[in-house]
């Protein structure tokens, strides 16, 4: 929302740009405040969901670490198996 560019004297244009930028900022701030003010927000429920998510991610990371924590010999063996299966 830019109003005032190229209209009248440069001082008038700059003044109009400053006014429209301030107006845009305050409109945005008003919408953000209204959007962020959610009375249905339950902090305990949110904490519980986030805790479950992070526990799940930790478990998944441990499973992947077990699966992919390979020695150099194991890596070479897997590569050889893949090549042999291909031919």
N, CA, C and O atoms as a CHARMM CRD file, in Angstrom:
* protein
*
  348
    1    1 UNK  N      0.86100  -1.15700   0.00000 PROA 1      0.00000
    2    1 UNK  CA     0.00000   0.00000   0.00000 PROA 1      0.00000
    3    1 UNK  C      0.91200   1.22600   0.00000 PROA 1      0.00000
    4    1 UNK  O      1.28400   1.73700   1.05700 PROA 1      0.00000
    5    2 UNK  N      1.26100   1.68200  -1.17700 PROA 2      0.00000
    6    2 UNK  CA     2.11300   2.86400  -1.30800 PROA 2      0.00000
    7    2 UNK  C      1.32000   3.94000  -2.02800 PROA 2      0.00000
    8    2 UNK  O      0.89100   3.76500  -3.16800 PROA 2      0.00000
    9    3 UNK  N      1.13800   5.04000  -1.34700 PROA 3      0.00000
   10    3 UNK  CA     0.41100   6.17400  -1.91900 PROA 3      0.00000
   11    3 UNK  C      1.34200   7.37900  -1.85500 PROA 3      0.00000
   12    3 UNK  O      2.02900   7.58900  -0.85600 PROA 3      0.00000
   13    4 UNK  N      1.35900   8.14400  -2.89100 PROA 4      0.00000
   14    4 UNK  CA     2.10600   9.38700  -2.83800 PROA 4      0.00000
   15    4 UNK  C      3.34600   9.40400  -3.68800 PROA 4      0.00000
   16    4 UNK  O      4.02400  10.42900  -3.74700 PROA 4      0.00000
   17    5 UNK  N      3.67000   8.33100  -4.34200 PROA 5      0.00000
   18    5 UNK  CA     4.86800   8.30400  -5.15800 PROA 5      0.00000
   19    5 UNK  C      4.61600   9.03800  -6.47200 PROA 5      0.00000
   20    5 UNK  O      3.78600   8.60700  -7.27300 PROA 5      0.00000
   21    6 UNK  N      5.30700  10.11600  -6.69500 PROA 6      0.00000
   22    6 UNK  CA     5.19500  10.86600  -7.93400 PROA 6      0.00000
   23    6 UNK  C      4.06900  11.87900  -7.96100 PROA 6      0.00000
   24    6 UNK  O      3.74600  12.40400  -9.02700 PROA 6      0.00000
   25    7 UNK  N      3.46900  12.16700  -6.83200 PROA 7      0.00000
   26    7 UNK  CA     2.36000  13.12500  -6.79200 PROA 7      0.00000
   27    7 UNK  C      2.84600  14.38700  -6.08700 PROA 7      0.00000
   28    7 UNK  O      3.29100  14.31900  -4.94100 PROA 7      0.00000
   29    8 UNK  N      2.77100  15.50700  -6.73700 PROA 8      0.00000
   30    8 UNK  CA     3.12200  16.78300  -6.11500 PROA 8      0.00000
   31    8 UNK  C      4.61100  16.93500  -5.87600 PROA 8      0.00000
   32    8 UNK  O      5.44000  16.33200  -6.55900 PROA 8      0.00000
   33    9 UNK  N      4.92700  17.75500  -4.89300 PROA 9      0.00000
   34    9 UNK  CA     6.33100  18.02700  -4.58400 PROA 9      0.00000
   35    9 UNK  C      6.95900  16.81100  -3.89000 PROA 9      0.00000
   36    9 UNK  O      6.24500  15.97700  -3.33300 PROA 9      0.00000
   37   10 UNK  N      8.28000  16.71300  -3.92500 PROA 10     0.00000
   38   10 UNK  CA     8.95100  15.58900  -3.26500 PROA 10     0.00000
   39   10 UNK  C      8.66100  15.52000  -1.76300 PROA 10     0.00000
   40   10 UNK  O      8.56100  14.43100  -1.19900 PROA 10     0.00000
   41   11 UNK  N      8.52800  16.66400  -1.12800 PROA 11     0.00000
   42   11 UNK  CA     8.22800  16.67100   0.30200 PROA 11     0.00000
   43   11 UNK  C      6.85100  16.06800   0.57300 PROA 11     0.00000
   44   11 UNK  O      6.67800  15.30600   1.52400 PROA 11     0.00000
   45   12 UNK  N      5.87800  16.40900  -0.26100 PROA 12     0.00000
   46   12 UNK  CA     4.52800  15.84600  -0.11800 PROA 12     0.00000
   47   12 UNK  C      4.55500  14.33800  -0.35600 PROA 12     0.00000
   48   12 UNK  O      3.90300  13.58500   0.36800 PROA 12     0.00000
   49   13 UNK  N      5.30400  13.89400  -1.36400 PROA 13     0.00000
   50   13 UNK  CA     5.39200  12.46900  -1.66800 PROA 13     0.00000
   51   13 UNK  C      6.01500  11.70200  -0.50000 PROA 13     0.00000
   52   13 UNK  O      5.52100  10.64100  -0.11900 PROA 13     0.00000
   53   14 UNK  N      7.09300  12.23400   0.06400 PROA 14     0.00000
   54   14 UNK  CA     7.75100  11.57300   1.19800 PROA 14     0.00000
   55   14 UNK  C      6.82600  11.53200   2.40400 PROA 14     0.00000
   56   14 UNK  O      6.74100  10.51300   3.08900 PROA 14     0.00000
   57   15 UNK  N      6.13900  12.62400   2.66400 PROA 15     0.00000
   58   15 UNK  CA     5.19800  12.67100   3.78100 PROA 15     0.00000
   59   15 UNK  C      4.08600  11.63800   3.60000 PROA 15     0.00000
   60   15 UNK  O      3.71700  10.94800   4.55100 PROA 15     0.00000
   61   16 UNK  N      3.55400  11.53100   2.38600 PROA 16     0.00000
   62   16 UNK  CA     2.49400  10.55500   2.13100 PROA 16     0.00000
   63   16 UNK  C      3.01900   9.12400   2.26100 PROA 16     0.00000
   64   16 UNK  O      2.30700   8.25100   2.75700 PROA 16     0.00000
   65   17 UNK  N      4.24300   8.87500   1.82700 PROA 17     0.00000
   66   17 UNK  CA     4.83400   7.54300   1.97900 PROA 17     0.00000
   67   17 UNK  C      5.00700   7.17900   3.45100 PROA 17     0.00000
   68   17 UNK  O      4.72500   6.05000   3.85300 PROA 17     0.00000
   69   18 UNK  N      5.46800   8.12500   4.24400 PROA 18     0.00000
   70   18 UNK  CA     5.64600   7.86900   5.67600 PROA 18     0.00000
   71   18 UNK  C      4.30300   7.59800   6.34200 PROA 18     0.00000
   72   18 UNK  O      4.17800   6.68000   7.15400 PROA 18     0.00000
   73   19 UNK  N      3.31500   8.38900   6.00000 PROA 19     0.00000
   74   19 UNK  CA     1.98100   8.19900   6.59700 PROA 19     0.00000
   75   19 UNK  C      1.40100   6.84400   6.20900 PROA 19     0.00000
   76   19 UNK  O      0.85200   6.14200   7.05800 PROA 19     0.00000
   77   20 UNK  N      1.51600   6.46500   4.92800 PROA 20     0.00000
   78   20 UNK  CA     0.95600   5.17200   4.51300 PROA 20     0.00000
   79   20 UNK  C      1.73100   4.00600   5.11700 PROA 20     0.00000
   80   20 UNK  O      1.14100   2.97100   5.42500 PROA 20     0.00000
   81   21 UNK  N      3.03700   4.15500   5.29100 PROA 21     0.00000
   82   21 UNK  CA     3.79700   3.06900   5.91000 PROA 21     0.00000
   83   21 UNK  C      3.41000   2.90600   7.37700 PROA 21     0.00000
   84   21 UNK  O      3.28700   1.78100   7.86300 PROA 21     0.00000
   85   22 UNK  N      3.21800   4.01300   8.08400 PROA 22     0.00000
   86   22 UNK  CA     2.77100   3.92700   9.47800 PROA 22     0.00000
   87   22 UNK  C      1.37300   3.33100   9.57300 PROA 22     0.00000
   88   22 UNK  O      1.09300   2.51300  10.44900 PROA 22     0.00000
   89   23 UNK  N      0.50600   3.74600   8.67000 PROA 23     0.00000
   90   23 UNK  CA    -0.85100   3.19900   8.64300 PROA 23     0.00000
   91   23 UNK  C     -0.81800   1.69100   8.38200 PROA 23     0.00000
   92   23 UNK  O     -1.52400   0.93300   9.04700 PROA 23     0.00000
   93   24 UNK  N     -0.01300   1.25900   7.42900 PROA 24     0.00000
   94   24 UNK  CA     0.11500  -0.17100   7.13400 PROA 24     0.00000
   95   24 UNK  C      0.64900  -0.93200   8.34300 PROA 24     0.00000
   96   24 UNK  O      0.16400  -2.01600   8.66700 PROA 24     0.00000
   97   25 UNK  N      1.64000  -0.36500   9.00000 PROA 25     0.00000
   98   25 UNK  CA     2.23200  -1.01000  10.16700 PROA 25     0.00000
   99   25 UNK  C      1.20200  -1.20500  11.27200 PROA 25     0.00000
  100   25 UNK  O      1.10800  -2.28800  11.85000 PROA 25     0.00000
  101   26 UNK  N      0.43700  -0.17400  11.56700 PROA 26     0.00000
  102   26 UNK  CA    -0.54300  -0.28100  12.65200 PROA 26     0.00000
  103   26 UNK  C     -1.70700  -1.20500  12.28900 PROA 26     0.00000
  104   26 UNK  O     -2.25000  -1.88300  13.16100 PROA 26     0.00000
  105   27 UNK  N     -2.08800  -1.23900  11.03100 PROA 27     0.00000
  106   27 UNK  CA    -3.12700  -2.18900  10.60400 PROA 27     0.00000
  107   27 UNK  C     -2.60600  -3.61800  10.76500 PROA 27     0.00000
  108   27 UNK  O     -3.31000  -4.48600  11.28200 PROA 27     0.00000
  109   28 UNK  N     -1.38300  -3.85500  10.32400 PROA 28     0.00000
  110   28 UNK  CA    -0.77400  -5.17800  10.46800 PROA 28     0.00000
  111   28 UNK  C     -0.67500  -5.58000  11.93400 PROA 28     0.00000
  112   28 UNK  O     -1.00000  -6.70900  12.30100 PROA 28     0.00000
  113   29 UNK  N     -0.22800  -4.65400  12.76000 PROA 29     0.00000
  114   29 UNK  CA    -0.08800  -4.91900  14.19100 PROA 29     0.00000
  115   29 UNK  C     -1.44000  -5.25500  14.82200 PROA 29     0.00000
  116   29 UNK  O     -1.52100  -6.14100  15.67400 PROA 29     0.00000
  117   30 UNK  N     -2.49200  -4.56200  14.41600 PROA 30     0.00000
  118   30 UNK  CA    -3.82800  -4.82100  14.95900 PROA 30     0.00000
  119   30 UNK  C     -4.30600  -6.22000  14.57900 PROA 30     0.00000
  120   30 UNK  O     -4.86800  -6.93200  15.41100 PROA 30     0.00000
  121   31 UNK  N     -4.08400  -6.61500  13.32200 PROA 31     0.00000
  122   31 UNK  CA    -4.48400  -7.95900  12.89800 PROA 31     0.00000
  123   31 UNK  C     -3.66000  -9.02700  13.60700 PROA 31     0.00000
  124   31 UNK  O     -4.20000 -10.06200  13.99800 PROA 31     0.00000
  125   32 UNK  N     -2.37200  -8.79400  13.77700 PROA 32     0.00000
  126   32 UNK  CA    -1.50900  -9.75300  14.45300 PROA 32     0.00000
  127   32 UNK  C     -1.92500  -9.93500  15.90300 PROA 32     0.00000
  128   32 UNK  O     -1.95600 -11.05800  16.40500 PROA 32     0.00000
  129   33 UNK  N     -2.24200  -8.84500  16.57400 PROA 33     0.00000
  130   33 UNK  CA    -2.64900  -8.91400  17.97800 PROA 33     0.00000
  131   33 UNK  C     -3.95000  -9.69300  18.11500 PROA 33     0.00000
  132   33 UNK  O     -4.09600 -10.51900  19.01600 PROA 33     0.00000
  133   34 UNK  N     -4.88700  -9.42500  17.22300 PROA 34     0.00000
  134   34 UNK  CA    -6.18000 -10.10700  17.28100 PROA 34     0.00000
  135   34 UNK  C     -6.01200 -11.59700  16.97300 PROA 34     0.00000
  136   34 UNK  O     -6.67100 -12.43800  17.58400 PROA 34     0.00000
  137   35 UNK  N     -5.13800 -11.91500  16.03200 PROA 35     0.00000
  138   35 UNK  CA    -4.90600 -13.30100  15.65800 PROA 35     0.00000
  139   35 UNK  C     -4.19200 -14.05800  16.77600 PROA 35     0.00000
  140   35 UNK  O     -4.49900 -15.22200  17.03500 PROA 35     0.00000
  141   36 UNK  N     -3.25300 -13.40600  17.42800 PROA 36     0.00000
  142   36 UNK  CA    -2.46800 -14.05100  18.47400 PROA 36     0.00000
  143   36 UNK  C     -3.20700 -14.21400  19.77800 PROA 36     0.00000
  144   36 UNK  O     -2.78500 -15.00600  20.62100 PROA 36     0.00000
  145   37 UNK  N     -4.28200 -13.50500  19.97300 PROA 37     0.00000
  146   37 UNK  CA    -5.02800 -13.57100  21.22800 PROA 37     0.00000
  147   37 UNK  C     -6.06500 -14.68300  21.12600 PROA 37     0.00000
  148   37 UNK  O     -7.21500 -14.44700  20.75400 PROA 37     0.00000
  149   38 UNK  N     -5.63900 -15.89400  21.46000 PROA 38     0.00000
  150   38 UNK  CA    -6.51400 -17.05400  21.34500 PROA 38     0.00000
  151   38 UNK  C     -6.86300 -17.52500  22.74800 PROA 38     0.00000
  152   38 UNK  O     -5.99600 -17.99900  23.48200 PROA 38     0.00000
  153   39 UNK  N     -8.13000 -17.39500  23.12100 PROA 39     0.00000
  154   39 UNK  CA    -8.54800 -17.77200  24.47000 PROA 39     0.00000
  155   39 UNK  C     -8.67100 -19.27900  24.62200 PROA 39     0.00000
  156   39 UNK  O     -8.77200 -19.77400  25.74500 PROA 39     0.00000
  157   40 UNK  N     -8.66400 -20.03300  23.50500 PROA 40     0.00000
  158   40 UNK  CA    -8.77300 -21.48500  23.56900 PROA 40     0.00000
  159   40 UNK  C     -7.42400 -22.16100  23.77900 PROA 40     0.00000
  160   40 UNK  O     -7.36700 -23.38800  23.86500 PROA 40     0.00000
  161   41 UNK  N     -6.36000 -21.41400  23.86300 PROA 41     0.00000
  162   41 UNK  CA    -5.02400 -21.97600  23.99600 PROA 41     0.00000
  163   41 UNK  C     -4.84300 -22.59600  25.37200 PROA 41     0.00000
  164   41 UNK  O     -5.03100 -21.93400  26.39300 PROA 41     0.00000
  165   42 UNK  N     -4.47800 -23.86500  25.39100 PROA 42     0.00000
  166   42 UNK  CA    -4.24200 -24.58400  26.63600 PROA 42     0.00000
  167   42 UNK  C     -2.75600 -24.93400  26.69800 PROA 42     0.00000
  168   42 UNK  O     -2.28000 -25.79100  25.95300 PROA 42     0.00000
  169   43 UNK  N     -2.04100 -24.27200  27.58000 PROA 43     0.00000
  170   43 UNK  CA    -0.59600 -24.46100  27.65000 PROA 43     0.00000
  171   43 UNK  C     -0.23300 -25.88300  28.04000 PROA 43     0.00000
  172   43 UNK  O      0.71900 -26.44300  27.49500 PROA 43     0.00000
  173   44 UNK  N     -0.96300 -26.47700  28.96500 PROA 44     0.00000
  174   44 UNK  CA    -0.64800 -27.83800  29.39500 PROA 44     0.00000
  175   44 UNK  C     -0.83400 -28.84200  28.25900 PROA 44     0.00000
  176   44 UNK  O     -0.01600 -29.74300  28.07500 PROA 44     0.00000
  177   45 UNK  N     -1.90200 -28.68000  27.51200 PROA 45     0.00000
  178   45 UNK  CA    -2.14200 -29.57200  26.37400 PROA 45     0.00000
  179   45 UNK  C     -1.06300 -29.38400  25.31500 PROA 45     0.00000
  180   45 UNK  O     -0.59500 -30.35700  24.72300 PROA 45     0.00000
  181   46 UNK  N     -0.66800 -28.14100  25.07700 PROA 46     0.00000
  182   46 UNK  CA     0.38500 -27.85400  24.10700 PROA 46     0.00000
  183   46 UNK  C      1.70200 -28.49000  24.55100 PROA 46     0.00000
  184   46 UNK  O      2.41100 -29.09600  23.74900 PROA 46     0.00000
  185   47 UNK  N      2.01900 -28.34300  25.83400 PROA 47     0.00000
  186   47 UNK  CA     3.24800 -28.94500  26.35700 PROA 47     0.00000
  187   47 UNK  C      3.23000 -30.46500  26.19600 PROA 47     0.00000
  188   47 UNK  O      4.23500 -31.07600  25.83400 PROA 47     0.00000
  189   48 UNK  N      2.08100 -31.05500  26.46900 PROA 48     0.00000
  190   48 UNK  CA     1.95600 -32.50900  26.35900 PROA 48     0.00000
  191   48 UNK  C      2.19500 -32.96400  24.92000 PROA 48     0.00000
  192   48 UNK  O      2.91900 -33.93200  24.68900 PROA 48     0.00000
  193   49 UNK  N      1.59700 -32.27600  23.96000 PROA 49     0.00000
  194   49 UNK  CA     1.77100 -32.63500  22.55300 PROA 49     0.00000
  195   49 UNK  C      3.21800 -32.45800  22.10400 PROA 49     0.00000
  196   49 UNK  O      3.76700 -33.30800  21.40300 PROA 49     0.00000
  197   50 UNK  N      3.82700 -31.35400  22.50900 PROA 50     0.00000
  198   50 UNK  CA     5.22400 -31.11700  22.11900 PROA 50     0.00000
  199   50 UNK  C      6.15000 -32.14600  22.75400 PROA 50     0.00000
  200   50 UNK  O      7.09400 -32.61100  22.11600 PROA 50     0.00000
  201   51 UNK  N      5.88200 -32.50300  24.01000 PROA 51     0.00000
  202   51 UNK  CA     6.69200 -33.50700  24.69700 PROA 51     0.00000
  203   51 UNK  C      6.59500 -34.84200  23.96800 PROA 51     0.00000
  204   51 UNK  O      7.61400 -35.49700  23.74600 PROA 51     0.00000
  205   52 UNK  N      5.37700 -35.25800  23.59100 PROA 52     0.00000
  206   52 UNK  CA     5.19300 -36.51000  22.85000 PROA 52     0.00000
  207   52 UNK  C      5.92600 -36.46600  21.51400 PROA 52     0.00000
  208   52 UNK  O      6.54000 -37.45100  21.10200 PROA 52     0.00000
  209   53 UNK  N      5.85900 -35.32800  20.84600 PROA 53     0.00000
  210   53 UNK  CA     6.54100 -35.18900  19.56500 PROA 53     0.00000
  211   53 UNK  C      8.04900 -35.36500  19.72900 PROA 53     0.00000
  212   53 UNK  O      8.67800 -36.08900  18.95700 PROA 53     0.00000
  213   54 UNK  N      8.62800 -34.70800  20.72800 PROA 54     0.00000
  214   54 UNK  CA    10.07300 -34.79800  20.91000 PROA 54     0.00000
  215   54 UNK  C     10.49900 -36.17700  21.39500 PROA 54     0.00000
  216   54 UNK  O     11.57700 -36.64000  21.02200 PROA 54     0.00000
  217   55 UNK  N      9.70100 -36.84500  22.20400 PROA 55     0.00000
  218   55 UNK  CA    10.01200 -38.21600  22.60200 PROA 55     0.00000
  219   55 UNK  C      9.99400 -39.13900  21.38200 PROA 55     0.00000
  220   55 UNK  O     10.85700 -40.00300  21.22900 PROA 55     0.00000
  221   56 UNK  N      9.00000 -38.94000  20.52400 PROA 56     0.00000
  222   56 UNK  CA     8.92200 -39.74300  19.30200 PROA 56     0.00000
  223   56 UNK  C     10.13800 -39.48900  18.41000 PROA 56     0.00000
  224   56 UNK  O     10.72000 -40.42900  17.86900 PROA 56     0.00000
  225   57 UNK  N     10.51800 -38.22800  18.25800 PROA 57     0.00000
  226   57 UNK  CA    11.68200 -37.90200  17.43500 PROA 57     0.00000
  227   57 UNK  C     12.95900 -38.50000  18.01600 PROA 57     0.00000
  228   57 UNK  O     13.81600 -38.97200  17.27000 PROA 57     0.00000
  229   58 UNK  N     13.09200 -38.48300  19.33200 PROA 58     0.00000
  230   58 UNK  CA    14.27300 -39.05700  19.97100 PROA 58     0.00000
  231   58 UNK  C     14.32900 -40.56200  19.72400 PROA 58     0.00000
  232   58 UNK  O     15.39000 -41.10500  19.41700 PROA 58     0.00000
  233   59 UNK  N     13.18200 -41.23600  19.85800 PROA 59     0.00000
  234   59 UNK  CA    13.14300 -42.67500  19.61800 PROA 59     0.00000
  235   59 UNK  C     13.49100 -42.99200  18.16800 PROA 59     0.00000
  236   59 UNK  O     14.24400 -43.92500  17.88800 PROA 59     0.00000
  237   60 UNK  N     12.94100 -42.21400  17.26200 PROA 60     0.00000
  238   60 UNK  CA    13.21800 -42.42300  15.84400 PROA 60     0.00000
  239   60 UNK  C     14.70700 -42.21300  15.54000 PROA 60     0.00000
  240   60 UNK  O     15.29400 -42.96400  14.76100 PROA 60     0.00000
  241   61 UNK  N     15.30600 -41.20800  16.14600 PROA 61     0.00000
  242   61 UNK  CA    16.73300 -40.94100  15.94400 PROA 61     0.00000
  243   61 UNK  C     17.57500 -42.09600  16.47300 PROA 61     0.00000
  244   61 UNK  O     18.57000 -42.47000  15.85200 PROA 61     0.00000
  245   62 UNK  N     17.19000 -42.66100  17.60400 PROA 62     0.00000
  246   62 UNK  CA    17.93600 -43.80300  18.14900 PROA 62     0.00000
  247   62 UNK  C     17.82600 -45.01200  17.23300 PROA 62     0.00000
  248   62 UNK  O     18.81200 -45.71500  17.01000 PROA 62     0.00000
  249   63 UNK  N     16.62700 -45.26000  16.69800 PROA 63     0.00000
  250   63 UNK  CA    16.44900 -46.38400  15.77500 PROA 63     0.00000
  251   63 UNK  C     17.29300 -46.19700  14.52200 PROA 63     0.00000
  252   63 UNK  O     17.91800 -47.14100  14.03900 PROA 63     0.00000
  253   64 UNK  N     17.30800 -44.98100  14.00100 PROA 64     0.00000
  254   64 UNK  CA    18.10400 -44.72200  12.80200 PROA 64     0.00000
  255   64 UNK  C     19.59700 -44.82000  13.10700 PROA 64     0.00000
  256   64 UNK  O     20.37200 -45.27000  12.26300 PROA 64     0.00000
  257   65 UNK  N     20.00300 -44.40600  14.29700 PROA 65     0.00000
  258   65 UNK  CA    21.41000 -44.50600  14.66800 PROA 65     0.00000
  259   65 UNK  C     21.83200 -45.96800  14.73300 PROA 65     0.00000
  260   65 UNK  O     22.93500 -46.31500  14.31100 PROA 65     0.00000
  261   66 UNK  N     20.96000 -46.82600  15.25900 PROA 66     0.00000
  262   66 UNK  CA    21.28200 -48.25800  15.30700 PROA 66     0.00000
  263   66 UNK  C     21.39100 -48.83100  13.89800 PROA 66     0.00000
  264   66 UNK  O     22.27500 -49.63800  13.61200 PROA 66     0.00000
  265   67 UNK  N     20.48800 -48.41000  13.02600 PROA 67     0.00000
  266   67 UNK  CA    20.45800 -48.95200  11.67100 PROA 67     0.00000
  267   67 UNK  C     21.65500 -48.48700  10.84300 PROA 67     0.00000
  268   67 UNK  O     22.20300 -49.26700  10.06500 PROA 67     0.00000
  269   68 UNK  N     22.06300 -47.24600  10.99800 PROA 68     0.00000
  270   68 UNK  CA    23.08800 -46.67300  10.13300 PROA 68     0.00000
  271   68 UNK  C     24.44200 -46.46200  10.81400 PROA 68     0.00000
  272   68 UNK  O     25.34300 -45.87600  10.21500 PROA 68     0.00000
  273   69 UNK  N     24.59700 -46.92200  12.03300 PROA 69     0.00000
  274   69 UNK  CA    25.89700 -46.82700  12.69800 PROA 69     0.00000
  275   69 UNK  C     26.72600 -48.03200  12.25900 PROA 69     0.00000
  276   69 UNK  O     26.75800 -49.05600  12.94300 PROA 69     0.00000
  277   70 UNK  N     27.39600 -47.90300  11.11700 PROA 70     0.00000
  278   70 UNK  CA    28.09100 -49.01200  10.48100 PROA 70     0.00000
  279   70 UNK  C     29.59500 -48.78400  10.48600 PROA 70     0.00000
  280   70 UNK  O     30.07500 -47.65100  10.44400 PROA 70     0.00000
  281   71 UNK  N     30.32100 -49.88900  10.53900 PROA 71     0.00000
  282   71 UNK  CA    31.77200 -49.80500  10.40000 PROA 71     0.00000
  283   71 UNK  C     32.10600 -49.73500   8.91400 PROA 71     0.00000
  284   71 UNK  O     31.23400 -49.92000   8.06400 PROA 71     0.00000
  285   72 UNK  N     33.36600 -49.46900   8.60900 PROA 72     0.00000
  286   72 UNK  CA    33.78600 -49.40100   7.20800 PROA 72     0.00000
  287   72 UNK  C     33.59400 -50.74400   6.50800 PROA 72     0.00000
  288   72 UNK  O     33.20300 -50.79500   5.34200 PROA 72     0.00000
  289   73 UNK  N     33.86900 -51.82800   7.22700 PROA 73     0.00000
  290   73 UNK  CA    33.70500 -53.15900   6.63800 PROA 73     0.00000
  291   73 UNK  C     32.23900 -53.44300   6.31900 PROA 73     0.00000
  292   73 UNK  O     31.92600 -54.01200   5.27400 PROA 73     0.00000
  293   74 UNK  N     31.35200 -53.04900   7.21300 PROA 74     0.00000
  294   74 UNK  CA    29.92400 -53.25900   6.98100 PROA 74     0.00000
  295   74 UNK  C     29.43600 -52.44100   5.78600 PROA 74     0.00000
  296   74 UNK  O     28.60400 -52.90600   5.00700 PROA 74     0.00000
  297   75 UNK  N     29.95000 -51.23900   5.64700 PROA 75     0.00000
  298   75 UNK  CA    29.57700 -50.40200   4.50500 PROA 75     0.00000
  299   75 UNK  C     30.03200 -51.05500   3.20700 PROA 75     0.00000
  300   75 UNK  O     29.27100 -51.12300   2.24300 PROA 75     0.00000
  301   76 UNK  N     31.27900 -51.53600   3.18100 PROA 76     0.00000
  302   76 UNK  CA    31.78800 -52.20200   1.97900 PROA 76     0.00000
  303   76 UNK  C     30.98300 -53.45700   1.67100 PROA 76     0.00000
  304   76 UNK  O     30.70700 -53.74300   0.50600 PROA 76     0.00000
  305   77 UNK  N     30.60200 -54.21200   2.70300 PROA 77     0.00000
  306   77 UNK  CA    29.80700 -55.42100   2.50200 PROA 77     0.00000
  307   77 UNK  C     28.43300 -55.08200   1.91200 PROA 77     0.00000
  308   77 UNK  O     27.95600 -55.77500   1.01300 PROA 77     0.00000
  309   78 UNK  N     27.80300 -54.02800   2.41000 PROA 78     0.00000
  310   78 UNK  CA    26.49700 -53.60800   1.88100 PROA 78     0.00000
  311   78 UNK  C     26.62500 -53.18900   0.42200 PROA 78     0.00000
  312   78 UNK  O     25.77400 -53.52800  -0.40100 PROA 78     0.00000
  313   79 UNK  N     27.68900 -52.45200   0.09700 PROA 79     0.00000
  314   79 UNK  CA    27.91100 -52.02900  -1.29000 PROA 79     0.00000
  315   79 UNK  C     28.11400 -53.24800  -2.17900 PROA 79     0.00000
  316   79 UNK  O     27.55100 -53.32300  -3.27100 PROA 79     0.00000
  317   80 UNK  N     28.91900 -54.20800  -1.71600 PROA 80     0.00000
  318   80 UNK  CA    29.14200 -55.42900  -2.49300 PROA 80     0.00000
  319   80 UNK  C     27.84400 -56.20200  -2.69200 PROA 80     0.00000
  320   80 UNK  O     27.58600 -56.71000  -3.78300 PROA 80     0.00000
  321   81 UNK  N     27.03200 -56.29500  -1.65500 PROA 81     0.00000
  322   81 UNK  CA    25.74400 -56.99100  -1.76700 PROA 81     0.00000
  323   81 UNK  C     24.83500 -56.30400  -2.77800 PROA 81     0.00000
  324   81 UNK  O     24.16700 -56.97000  -3.56900 PROA 81     0.00000
  325   82 UNK  N     24.81000 -54.97300  -2.75400 PROA 82     0.00000
  326   82 UNK  CA    23.97700 -54.23300  -3.70500 PROA 82     0.00000
  327   82 UNK  C     24.45200 -54.45300  -5.13900 PROA 82     0.00000
  328   82 UNK  O     23.64400 -54.60500  -6.05500 PROA 82     0.00000
  329   83 UNK  N     25.77300 -54.46600  -5.32500 PROA 83     0.00000
  330   83 UNK  CA    26.31800 -54.68400  -6.67000 PROA 83     0.00000
  331   83 UNK  C     26.01600 -56.10100  -7.13700 PROA 83     0.00000
  332   83 UNK  O     25.63200 -56.30200  -8.28900 PROA 83     0.00000
  333   84 UNK  N     26.18500 -57.09100  -6.25300 PROA 84     0.00000
  334   84 UNK  CA    25.92100 -58.48300  -6.62400 PROA 84     0.00000
  335   84 UNK  C     24.44200 -58.71400  -6.91300 PROA 84     0.00000
  336   84 UNK  O     24.10300 -59.49300  -7.80400 PROA 84     0.00000
  337   85 UNK  N     23.56600 -58.05300  -6.17900 PROA 85     0.00000
  338   85 UNK  CA    22.12900 -58.20100  -6.41200 PROA 85     0.00000
  339   85 UNK  C     21.71000 -57.57600  -7.73500 PROA 85     0.00000
  340   85 UNK  O     20.72800 -57.99200  -8.35000 PROA 85     0.00000
  341   86 UNK  N     22.45300 -56.59300  -8.15500 PROA 86     0.00000
  342   86 UNK  CA    22.13000 -55.90200  -9.39700 PROA 86     0.00000
  343   86 UNK  C     22.43400 -56.75500 -10.61200 PROA 86     0.00000
  344   86 UNK  O     21.73100 -56.68100 -11.62000 PROA 86     0.00000
  345   87 UNK  N     23.48900 -57.57100 -10.52100 PROA 87     0.00000
  346   87 UNK  CA    23.90700 -58.37300 -11.68100 PROA 87     0.00000
  347   87 UNK  C     23.36000 -59.71800 -11.50200 PROA 87     0.00000
  348   87 UNK  O     23.57100 -60.58800 -12.34800 PROA 87     0.00000
